[in-house]
Amino acid sequence: MLNRKLLSRVPGSSTALVTGDNFGSGNPAEISTAVQALKAETEELNIITKSVDQAFLTHYNNVIGTNKCKIVNCPTLIADVDDELEIQTLKIRNKTKNLDFPIV
């Protein structure tokens, strides 16, 4: 489904991958494979997670950097597929549900 969303996006917009707890956890080989898979999507993809594995985050930042794709920690986010989300400086706005959630 993510591939379909990326292919059908409106120019100038981006897609968010919303994940659960401990995103990116795994052994070093799995982490490396995951980071390489995300590397191709760094211009178009934002990752919103309840929590992120620190080893993954370190490897991701070393390989991809922090300016191309945002990984945002938002443990209280409520969102459904196709909700319109806006990443702001201190919060994520779910425009569909008219709700705000703090970024930590």
C-alpha positions in Angstrom: 0.0 0.0 0.0 2.9 2.4 0.7 4.2 1.9 -2.8 0.8 2.8 -4.2 0.7 6.0 -2.0 4.1 7.1 -3.1 3.3 6.5 -6.8 0.0 8.4 -6.7 1.1 11.4 -4.5 0.4 14.9 -5.5 3.5 16.8 -6.6 4.9 18.9 -3.7 3.3 16.6 -1.1 4.8 13.8 0.9 3.8 10.5 2.4 4.0 9.6 6.0 4.8 6.1 7.3 3.1 5.9 10.7 4.5 3.2 12.9 4.1 1.7 16.3 6.5 1.2 19.2 10.2 0.6 18.8 10.3 1.2 15.1 13.5 -0.1 13.4 14.4 -2.7 16.1 16.3 -5.7 15.0 19.7 -7.2 14.6 22.4 -5.1 12.8 21.9 -6.8 9.5 18.1 -6.2 9.6 18.7 -2.5 10.6 21.1 -2.0 7.7 18.7 -3.6 5.2 15.8 -1.4 6.5 17.9 1.8 6.3 19.0 1.0 2.7 15.4 0.3 1.7 14.3 3.7 3.1 17.3 5.5 1.5 15.5 5.5 -2.0 12.5 7.2 -0.5 14.2 9.9 1.6 12.9 12.8 -0.5 9.3 11.8 -0.3 8.8 10.0 3.0 8.3 11.1 6.6 8.3 8.5 9.4 6.1 9.2 12.4 6.7 6.7 15.2 5.5 6.1 18.8 9.2 5.3 19.6 12.3 4.5 17.6 15.1 2.0 18.2 18.3 4.1 19.0 20.6 1.8 17.0 18.3 2.2 13.9 18.2 6.0 14.4 22.0 6.2 14.7 22.5 4.1 11.6 19.8 6.0 9.7 21.3 9.4 10.5 24.8 8.1 9.5 23.7 6.7 6.2 20.9 9.1 5.1 21.4 12.2 7.3 18.9 14.3 9.2 17.9 16.8 6.6 16.4 14.6 3.9 13.6 12.6 5.6 12.1 13.4 9.0 11.8 10.7 11.7 9.4 12.2 14.2 8.6 10.8 17.6 4.9 11.3 18.5 3.7 8.6 21.0 0.1 9.9 21.3 -0.7 10.2 17.6 -4.1 9.0 16.4 -4.4 8.5 12.7 -6.1 6.3 10.2 -5.1 5.5 6.6 -5.7 8.5 4.3 -5.8 11.0 7.2 -4.1 14.2 6.2 -1.2 14.9 8.6 0.9 18.0 8.9 4.2 18.0 10.7 4.8 21.3 12.5 7.6 22.4 14.7 6.3 21.1 18.1 3.3 19.0 17.0 1.6 16.9 14.4 -1.7 18.1 13.2 -4.2 15.6 12.1 -6.2 17.8 9.7 -8.8 15.1 9.0 -9.7 14.7 12.7 -8.9 18.3 13.7 -6.6 17.1 16.5 -3.0 18.1 17.6 -0.4 15.7 19.1 2.9 16.8 20.7 6.2 15.8 19.2 8.7 14.5 21.8 
